[in-house]
Amino acid sequence: MPSYRNAVIDDLDNIVSIYNSTIATRMVTADTEEVSTSSKRGWFEAHNEQLPLWVIEDEEKNTIGWVSFQAFYGRPAYAATAEISIYLHHTQRGKGLGKEILLYTIGRAKTLGLKTLIGYIFSHNLPSLKLFRHAGFDEWGHLPNIASLDGVERSLLILGRRID
């Protein structure tokens, strides 16, 4: 069973490293080049009690991933809605951890004052779409050919779920 804790600034290098490991796949993020730790400092500091950034650790306290809650639109009327992002270390992908992590975050969302979770997923990222749909997320939006990754246009799906 993985454990979850609030990220501290000393975790930022590991968080960025895990994030950067997904860029080359062109499946998960719209970044096309690796990002620096310093460029993510403001993003890190924007997290708070309602919109946390959690580090996921294995039994030996090794960082195996992270979960981020971010403001959906940044205006007060949307305060109970958050975008969720899950990133796993490359050695942990494909082991079923994503399902466990997503269900954990859904379970904790209500205690954070959240009523709606949103995920932005490329339409060609079939594993993530399957994961979110399995957890009760539905397609709420389709932005066709909105991104260009290595000259290939890609569509973005918005998946959402209300928290009961």
DRENTIKOL-891477 format. One record per atom (N, C-alpha, C): residue in one letter; chain; atom name; x, y negated, z negated. Coordinates in Angstrom, 3 decimals, padded with zeros to 6 digits. Layout:
BEGIN
A_A_CA_X_Y_Z
...
//
This chain:
BEGIN
M_A_N_000.843_001.195_000.000
M_A_CA_000.000_000.000_000.000
M_A_C_000.877_-001.243_000.000
P_A_N_000.669_-002.114_000.956
P_A_CA_001.428_-003.364_000.921
P_A_C_000.918_-004.276_-000.192
S_A_N_001.764_-005.195_-000.607
S_A_CA_001.354_-006.201_-001.590
S_A_C_001.415_-007.568_-000.924
Y_A_N_000.672_-008.491_-001.481
Y_A_CA_000.533_-009.835_-000.917
Y_A_C_000.910_-010.852_-001.989
R_A_N_001.586_-011.900_-001.557
R_A_CA_001.894_-012.986_-002.474
R_A_C_001.981_-014.276_-001.676
N_A_N_001.800_-015.399_-002.370
N_A_CA_001.944_-016.690_-001.718
N_A_C_003.391_-016.863_-001.279
A_A_N_003.559_-017.339_-000.069
A_A_CA_004.899_-017.576_000.456
A_A_C_005.541_-018.755_-000.269
V_A_N_006.846_-018.665_-000.435
V_A_CA_007.650_-019.772_-000.955
V_A_C_008.631_-020.168_000.131
I_A_N_009.215_-021.343_-000.011
I_A_CA_010.068_-021.881_001.043
I_A_C_011.208_-020.926_001.406
D_A_N_011.695_-020.155_000.457
D_A_CA_012.758_-019.195_000.758
D_A_C_012.306_-018.077_001.694
D_A_N_010.993_-017.912_001.887
D_A_CA_010.458_-016.911_002.810
D_A_C_010.426_-017.402_004.254
L_A_N_010.609_-018.693_004.455
L_A_CA_010.374_-019.262_005.782
L_A_C_011.282_-018.653_006.848
D_A_N_012.528_-018.363_006.546
D_A_CA_013.402_-017.741_007.544
D_A_C_012.831_-016.404_008.010
N_A_N_012.375_-015.559_007.078
N_A_CA_011.789_-014.266_007.448
N_A_C_010.496_-014.443_008.233
I_A_N_009.676_-015.398_007.825
I_A_CA_008.413_-015.665_008.521
I_A_C_008.687_-016.053_009.968
V_A_N_009.621_-016.949_010.163
V_A_CA_009.965_-017.406_011.516
V_A_C_010.581_-016.273_012.331
S_A_N_011.417_-015.467_011.707
S_A_CA_012.031_-014.341_012.416
S_A_C_010.970_-013.365_012.921
I_A_N_010.008_-013.037_012.082
I_A_CA_008.924_-012.142_012.492
I_A_C_008.120_-012.782_013.620
Y_A_N_007.820_-014.057_013.492
Y_A_CA_007.083_-014.766_014.544
Y_A_C_007.859_-014.722_015.859
N_A_N_009.143_-015.067_015.788
N_A_CA_009.957_-015.105_016.999
N_A_C_010.046_-013.748_017.677
S_A_N_009.956_-012.680_016.910
S_A_CA_010.050_-011.333_017.501
S_A_C_008.867_-011.015_018.404
T_A_N_007.798_-011.792_018.322
T_A_CA_006.616_-011.534_019.157
T_A_C_006.617_-012.344_020.457
I_A_N_007.446_-013.355_020.543
I_A_CA_007.389_-014.279_021.681
I_A_C_007.666_-013.572_023.003
A_A_N_008.675_-012.744_023.061
A_A_CA_009.057_-012.084_024.314
A_A_C_007.966_-011.166_024.857
T_A_N_007.073_-010.688_024.004
T_A_CA_006.018_-009.772_024.460
T_A_C_004.982_-010.472_025.328
R_A_N_004.864_-011.791_025.165
R_A_CA_003.859_-012.595_025.888
R_A_C_002.438_-012.096_025.622
M_A_N_002.238_-011.497_024.450
M_A_CA_000.925_-010.976_024.080
M_A_C_000.284_-011.736_022.933
V_A_N_001.096_-012.382_022.084
V_A_CA_000.592_-012.840_020.801
V_A_C_000.559_-014.355_020.674
T_A_N_001.543_-015.028_021.182
T_A_CA_001.653_-016.466_020.990
T_A_C_001.867_-017.182_022.317
A_A_N_001.493_-018.445_022.345
A_A_CA_001.704_-019.261_023.536
A_A_C_003.078_-019.919_023.538
D_A_N_003.845_-019.740_022.466
D_A_CA_005.229_-020.202_022.505
D_A_C_005.982_-019.338_023.506
T_A_N_006.851_-019.962_024.275
T_A_CA_007.609_-019.224_025.283
T_A_C_009.093_-019.135_024.944
E_A_N_009.512_-019.873_023.924
E_A_CA_010.889_-019.813_023.436
E_A_C_010.834_-019.742_021.915
E_A_N_011.885_-019.174_021.328
E_A_CA_011.926_-019.059_019.882
E_A_C_011.845_-020.424_019.220
V_A_N_011.232_-020.452_018.046
V_A_CA_011.099_-021.681_017.265
V_A_C_012.133_-021.651_016.144
S_A_N_012.454_-022.822_015.638
S_A_CA_013.423_-022.911_014.544
S_A_C_012.692_-022.950_013.206
T_A_N_013.403_-022.578_012.177
T_A_CA_012.840_-022.660_010.830
T_A_C_012.471_-024.100_010.504
S_A_N_013.330_-025.031_010.863
S_A_CA_013.047_-026.439_010.539
S_A_C_011.802_-026.940_011.263
S_A_N_011.525_-026.435_012.462
S_A_CA_010.337_-026.883_013.202
S_A_C_009.045_-026.379_012.574
K_A_N_009.115_-025.345_011.740
K_A_CA_007.929_-024.767_011.107
K_A_C_007.725_-025.251_009.674
R_A_N_008.583_-026.138_009.214
R_A_CA_008.500_-026.595_007.820
R_A_C_007.176_-027.331_007.542
G_A_N_006.768_-028.223_008.420
G_A_CA_005.502_-028.938_008.242
G_A_C_004.318_-027.986_008.237
W_A_N_004.332_-027.009_009.131
W_A_CA_003.288_-025.983_009.171
W_A_C_003.252_-025.232_007.848
F_A_N_004.423_-024.851_007.340
F_A_CA_004.522_-024.147_006.067
F_A_C_003.916_-024.992_004.947
E_A_N_004.290_-026.248_004.884
E_A_CA_003.845_-027.130_003.813
E_A_C_002.360_-027.479_003.895
A_A_N_001.735_-027.286_005.055
A_A_CA_000.308_-027.573_005.212
A_A_C_-000.578_-026.522_004.537
H_A_N_-000.016_-025.374_004.192
H_A_CA_-000.804_-024.347_003.522
H_A_C_-001.031_-024.732_002.067
N_A_N_-002.168_-024.281_001.538
N_A_CA_-002.542_-024.633_000.166
N_A_C_-003.374_-023.504_-000.440
E_A_N_-004.017_-023.762_-001.566
E_A_CA_-004.803_-022.719_-002.231
E_A_C_-005.935_-022.188_-001.367
Q_A_N_-006.643_-023.076_-000.653
Q_A_CA_-007.751_-022.617_000.182
Q_A_C_-007.252_-022.040_001.499
L_A_N_-006.147_-022.546_002.000
L_A_CA_-005.592_-022.080_003.270
L_A_C_-004.169_-021.575_003.023
P_A_N_-004.068_-020.388_002.424
P_A_CA_-002.752_-019.900_002.023
P_A_C_-001.946_-019.293_003.168
L_A_N_-000.681_-019.119_002.877
L_A_CA_000.247_-018.359_003.700
L_A_C_000.767_-017.256_002.793
W_A_N_000.442_-016.012_003.126
W_A_CA_000.835_-014.883_002.302
W_A_C_001.947_-014.097_002.975
V_A_N_002.910_-013.691_002.191
V_A_CA_003.930_-012.748_002.623
V_A_C_003.428_-011.358_002.253
I_A_N_003.638_-010.421_003.150
I_A_CA_003.253_-009.029_002.913
I_A_C_004.534_-008.240_002.682
E_A_N_004.557_-007.496_001.570
E_A_CA_005.757_-006.740_001.210
E_A_C_005.442_-005.256_001.071
D_A_N_006.456_-004.428_001.331
D_A_CA_006.315_-002.996_001.093
D_A_C_006.648_-002.690_-000.362
E_A_N_006.685_-001.432_-000.707
E_A_CA_006.919_-001.023_-002.090
E_A_C_008.275_-001.476_-002.619
E_A_N_009.256_-001.637_-001.718
E_A_CA_010.595_-002.073_-002.125
E_A_C_010.754_-003.592_-002.085
K_A_N_009.649_-004.296_-001.904
K_A_CA_009.627_-005.770_-001.853
K_A_C_010.299_-006.333_-000.605
N_A_N_010.370_-005.523_000.465
N_A_CA_010.855_-006.021_001.749
N_A_C_009.700_-006.716_002.460
T_A_N_009.967_-007.842_003.087
T_A_CA_008.944_-008.553_003.842
T_A_C_008.645_-007.768_005.111
I_A_N_007.385_-007.361_005.265
I_A_CA_006.984_-006.600_006.448
I_A_C_006.007_-007.378_007.329
G_A_N_005.611_-008.557_006.875
G_A_CA_004.696_-009.362_007.670
G_A_C_004.207_-010.559_006.899
W_A_N_003.274_-011.272_007.521
W_A_CA_002.667_-012.428_006.864
W_A_C_001.293_-012.700_007.447
V_A_N_000.492_-013.399_006.658
V_A_CA_-000.862_-013.808_007.041
V_A_C_-000.984_-015.302_006.794
S_A_N_-001.543_-015.999_007.762
S_A_CA_-001.736_-017.441_007.639
S_A_C_-003.202_-017.788_007.833
F_A_N_-003.723_-018.634_006.960
F_A_CA_-005.030_-019.259_007.141
F_A_C_-004.754_-020.710_007.509
Q_A_N_-005.378_-021.188_008.577
Q_A_CA_-005.185_-022.573_008.998
Q_A_C_-006.532_-023.243_009.219
A_A_N_-006.555_-024.546_009.020
A_A_CA_-007.785_-025.306_009.257
A_A_C_-008.233_-025.094_010.700
F_A_N_-009.528_-024.901_010.871
F_A_CA_-010.071_-024.689_012.211
F_A_C_-010.009_-025.960_013.050
Y_A_N_-010.456_-027.051_012.499
Y_A_CA_-010.548_-028.263_013.299
Y_A_C_-010.092_-029.498_012.538
G_A_N_-009.854_-029.351_011.254
G_A_CA_-009.297_-030.453_010.493
G_A_C_-010.270_-031.536_010.058
R_A_N_-011.553_-031.291_010.220
R_A_CA_-012.541_-032.260_009.768
R_A_C_-013.346_-031.643_008.636
P_A_N_-013.851_-032.490_007.708
P_A_CA_-014.487_-031.972_006.487
P_A_C_-015.625_-030.987_006.714
A_A_N_-016.422_-031.170_007.749
A_A_CA_-017.566_-030.285_007.961
A_A_C_-017.136_-028.849_008.280
Y_A_N_-015.878_-028.675_008.689
Y_A_CA_-015.370_-027.346_009.021
Y_A_C_-014.507_-026.751_007.908
A_A_N_-014.566_-027.308_006.719
A_A_CA_-013.675_-026.887_005.633
A_A_C_-013.837_-025.416_005.242
A_A_N_-014.984_-024.821_005.489
A_A_CA_-015.210_-023.422_005.121
A_A_C_-014.908_-022.466_006.273
T_A_N_-014.249_-022.971_007.312
T_A_CA_-013.852_-022.160_008.469
T_A_C_-012.344_-022.196_008.595
A_A_N_-011.747_-021.025_008.819
A_A_CA_-010.291_-020.964_008.961
A_A_C_-009.909_-020.043_010.109
E_A_N_-008.829_-020.421_010.773
E_A_CA_-008.198_-019.529_011.744
E_A_C_-007.276_-018.599_010.985
I_A_N_-007.313_-017.335_011.312
I_A_CA_-006.452_-016.356_010.660
I_A_C_-005.433_-015.829_011.667
S_A_N_-004.196_-015.709_011.216
S_A_CA_-003.125_-015.141_012.028
S_A_C_-002.401_-014.088_011.207
I_A_N_-002.125_-012.954_011.838
I_A_CA_-001.402_-011.863_011.194
I_A_C_-000.204_-011.516_012.069
Y_A_N_000.960_-011.476_011.458
Y_A_CA_002.183_-011.104_012.169
Y_A_C_002.916_-010.040_011.364
L_A_N_003.332_-008.980_012.048
L_A_CA_004.048_-007.888_011.403
L_A_C_005.462_-007.755_011.959
H_A_N_006.377_-007.343_011.088
H_A_CA_007.742_-007.023_011.506
H_A_C_007.650_-005.942_012.582
H_A_N_008.528_-005.981_013.566
H_A_CA_008.423_-005.049_014.694
H_A_C_008.459_-003.578_014.258
T_A_N_009.099_-003.273_013.145
T_A_CA_009.147_-001.887_012.674
T_A_C_007.833_-001.434_012.041
Q_A_N_006.920_-002.369_011.794
Q_A_CA_005.665_-002.050_011.116
Q_A_C_004.468_-002.008_012.054
R_A_N_004.669_-002.395_013.305
R_A_CA_003.552_-002.442_014.253
R_A_C_003.150_-001.033_014.686
G_A_N_001.855_-000.872_014.938
G_A_CA_001.345_000.401_015.416
G_A_C_001.178_001.460_014.344
K_A_N_001.216_001.073_013.088
K_A_CA_001.094_002.026_011.978
K_A_C_-000.232_001.910_011.242
G_A_N_-001.150_001.077_011.741
G_A_CA_-002.429_000.908_011.070
G_A_C_-002.435_-000.157_009.991
L_A_N_-001.304_-000.828_009.790
L_A_CA_-001.244_-001.871_008.763
L_A_C_-002.120_-003.069_009.113
G_A_N_-002.230_-003.380_010.378
G_A_CA_-003.038_-004.530_010.788
G_A_C_-004.469_-004.406_010.296
K_A_N_-005.030_-003.227_010.410
K_A_CA_-006.406_-002.992_009.955
K_A_C_-006.520_-003.228_008.454
E_A_N_-005.579_-002.664_007.706
E_A_CA_-005.580_-002.821_006.257
E_A_C_-005.427_-004.291_005.860
I_A_N_-004.538_-004.989_006.531
I_A_CA_-004.281_-006.398_006.222
I_A_C_-005.492_-007.254_006.569
L_A_N_-006.074_-007.020_007.732
L_A_CA_-007.234_-007.810_008.135
L_A_C_-008.403_-007.585_007.182
L_A_N_-008.652_-006.357_006.782
L_A_CA_-009.742_-006.088_005.841
L_A_C_-009.465_-006.730_004.481
Y_A_N_-008.209_-006.729_004.061
Y_A_CA_-007.848_-007.388_002.806
Y_A_C_-008.134_-008.891_002.894
T_A_N_-007.739_-009.513_003.982
T_A_CA_-007.944_-010.960_004.113
T_A_C_-009.424_-011.310_004.195
I_A_N_-010.204_-010.477_004.859
I_A_CA_-011.651_-010.708_004.903
I_A_C_-012.215_-010.633_003.490
G_A_N_-011.770_-009.646_002.735
G_A_CA_-012.236_-009.503_001.358
G_A_C_-011.870_-010.673_000.470
R_A_N_-010.760_-011.294_000.725
R_A_CA_-010.311_-012.433_-000.078
R_A_C_-010.861_-013.771_000.418
A_A_N_-011.357_-013.819_001.636
A_A_CA_-011.787_-015.086_002.228
A_A_C_-012.842_-015.798_001.391
K_A_N_-013.798_-015.066_000.885
K_A_CA_-014.872_-015.686_000.102
K_A_C_-014.318_-016.345_-001.152
T_A_N_-013.327_-015.716_-001.801
T_A_CA_-012.744_-016.301_-003.011
T_A_C_-011.957_-017.573_-002.700
L_A_N_-011.612_-017.760_-001.421
L_A_CA_-010.921_-018.974_-000.987
L_A_C_-011.909_-020.074_-000.586
G_A_N_-013.206_-019.777_-000.684
G_A_CA_-014.220_-020.753_-000.290
G_A_C_-014.495_-020.751_001.200
L_A_N_-014.087_-019.699_001.878
L_A_CA_-014.292_-019.614_003.328
L_A_C_-015.558_-018.837_003.651
K_A_N_-016.259_-019.298_004.667
K_A_CA_-017.480_-018.634_005.118
K_A_C_-017.338_-018.072_006.529
T_A_N_-016.345_-018.565_007.264
T_A_CA_-016.156_-018.139_008.644
T_A_C_-014.673_-017.990_008.925
L_A_N_-014.319_-016.885_009.593
L_A_CA_-012.952_-016.683_010.055
L_A_C_-012.942_-016.652_011.573
I_A_N_-011.913_-017.244_012.144
I_A_CA_-011.750_-017.343_013.593
I_A_C_-010.396_-016.749_013.967
G_A_N_-010.342_-016.043_015.076
G_A_CA_-009.076_-015.565_015.622
G_A_C_-008.974_-015.977_017.075
Y_A_N_-007.828_-016.492_017.456
Y_A_CA_-007.550_-016.822_018.855
Y_A_C_-006.654_-015.718_019.403
I_A_N_-007.139_-014.987_020.397
I_A_CA_-006.419_-013.822_020.902
I_A_C_-006.430_-013.850_022.434
F_A_N_-005.247_-013.648_023.023
F_A_CA_-005.194_-013.554_024.482
F_A_C_-006.036_-012.364_024.939
S_A_N_-006.724_-012.533_026.067
S_A_CA_-007.614_-011.472_026.551
S_A_C_-006.851_-010.219_026.978
H_A_N_-005.556_-010.328_027.247
H_A_CA_-004.770_-009.148_027.618
H_A_C_-004.149_-008.455_026.399
N_A_N_-004.366_-008.992_025.202
N_A_CA_-003.833_-008.387_023.977
N_A_C_-004.862_-007.387_023.435
L_A_N_-004.958_-006.269_024.118
L_A_CA_-005.980_-005.279_023.795
L_A_C_-005.856_-004.709_022.380
P_A_N_-004.647_-004.458_021.859
P_A_CA_-004.570_-003.944_020.483
P_A_C_-005.155_-004.923_019.453
S_A_N_-004.861_-006.216_019.583
S_A_CA_-005.405_-007.187_018.627
S_A_C_-006.907_-007.339_018.788
L_A_N_-007.393_-007.328_020.016
L_A_CA_-008.837_-007.412_020.232
L_A_C_-009.541_-006.216_019.595
K_A_N_-008.979_-005.032_019.768
K_A_CA_-009.560_-003.828_019.157
K_A_C_-009.557_-003.949_017.637
L_A_N_-008.467_-004.419_017.085
L_A_CA_-008.350_-004.584_015.632
L_A_C_-009.432_-005.519_015.094
F_A_N_-009.551_-006.696_015.691
F_A_CA_-010.508_-007.677_015.194
F_A_C_-011.943_-007.204_015.410
R_A_N_-012.214_-006.605_016.539
R_A_CA_-013.577_-006.111_016.780
R_A_C_-013.935_-005.005_015.796
H_A_N_-012.992_-004.147_015.488
H_A_CA_-013.220_-003.086_014.510
H_A_C_-013.564_-003.668_013.140
A_A_N_-013.026_-004.848_012.849
A_A_CA_-013.270_-005.499_011.555
A_A_C_-014.507_-006.398_011.585
G_A_N_-015.322_-006.285_012.614
G_A_CA_-016.589_-007.012_012.650
G_A_C_-016.550_-008.379_013.303
F_A_N_-015.467_-008.700_013.980
F_A_CA_-015.396_-009.967_014.699
F_A_C_-016.072_-009.800_016.054
D_A_N_-016.774_-010.839_016.484
D_A_CA_-017.425_-010.869_017.787
D_A_C_-016.802_-011.958_018.642
E_A_N_-016.928_-011.813_019.949
E_A_CA_-016.428_-012.841_020.857
E_A_C_-017.356_-014.048_020.801
W_A_N_-016.799_-015.180_020.428
W_A_CA_-017.561_-016.421_020.333
W_A_C_-017.177_-017.421_021.417
G_A_N_-016.109_-017.148_022.113
G_A_CA_-015.697_-018.069_023.159
G_A_C_-014.683_-017.443_024.088
H_A_N_-014.673_-017.943_025.329
H_A_CA_-013.733_-017.474_026.351
H_A_C_-013.209_-018.688_027.091
L_A_N_-011.904_-018.860_027.024
L_A_CA_-011.249_-019.971_027.716
L_A_C_-010.429_-019.368_028.857
P_A_N_-010.990_-019.362_030.069
P_A_CA_-010.335_-018.655_031.171
P_A_C_-009.064_-019.351_031.654
N_A_N_-008.023_-018.549_031.854
N_A_CA_-006.770_-019.004_032.454
N_A_C_-006.240_-020.299_031.854
I_A_N_-006.278_-020.387_030.546
I_A_CA_-005.885_-021.606_029.838
I_A_C_-004.380_-021.691_029.580
A_A_N_-003.700_-020.540_029.633
A_A_CA_-002.262_-020.518_029.349
A_A_C_-001.505_-019.967_030.555
S_A_N_-000.274_-020.427_030.695
S_A_CA_000.608_-019.888_031.722
S_A_C_001.836_-019.309_031.032
L_A_N_001.986_-017.999_031.135
L_A_CA_003.114_-017.296_030.538
L_A_C_003.945_-016.685_031.661
D_A_N_005.111_-017.241_031.868
D_A_CA_005.997_-016.790_032.948
D_A_C_005.297_-016.821_034.298
G_A_N_004.510_-017.861_034.524
G_A_CA_003.824_-018.033_035.793
G_A_C_002.536_-017.238_035.937
V_A_N_002.159_-016.488_034.920
V_A_CA_000.920_-015.708_034.948
V_A_C_-000.103_-016.421_034.084
E_A_N_-001.258_-016.749_034.682
E_A_CA_-002.309_-017.395_033.909
E_A_C_-002.992_-016.373_033.005
R_A_N_-003.220_-016.791_031.767
R_A_CA_-003.820_-015.914_030.774
R_A_C_-005.016_-016.596_030.120
S_A_N_-006.018_-015.802_029.821
S_A_CA_-007.223_-016.303_029.161
S_A_C_-007.118_-016.094_027.662
L_A_N_-007.816_-016.956_026.934
L_A_CA_-007.837_-016.886_025.476
L_A_C_-009.264_-016.617_025.027
L_A_N_-009.403_-015.660_024.124
L_A_CA_-010.706_-015.374_023.535
L_A_C_-010.731_-015.903_022.119
I_A_N_-011.879_-016.405_021.720
I_A_CA_-012.100_-016.834_020.346
I_A_C_-013.016_-015.795_019.725
L_A_N_-012.516_-015.147_018.701
L_A_CA_-013.316_-014.165_017.982
L_A_C_-013.654_-014.737_016.610
G_A_N_-014.865_-014.489_016.171
G_A_CA_-015.288_-015.032_014.887
G_A_C_-016.073_-014.031_014.070
R_A_N_-016.077_-014.301_012.793
R_A_CA_-016.843_-013.471_011.865
R_A_C_-017.287_-014.322_010.692
R_A_N_-018.554_-014.194_010.352
R_A_CA_-019.080_-014.829_009.138
R_A_C_-018.757_-013.919_007.963
I_A_N_-018.508_-014.539_006.818
I_A_CA_-018.201_-013.812_005.600
I_A_C_-019.445_-013.851_004.723
D_A_N_-019.937_-012.679_004.373
D_A_CA_-021.162_-012.601_003.546
D_A_C_-020.817_-012.653_002.076
//
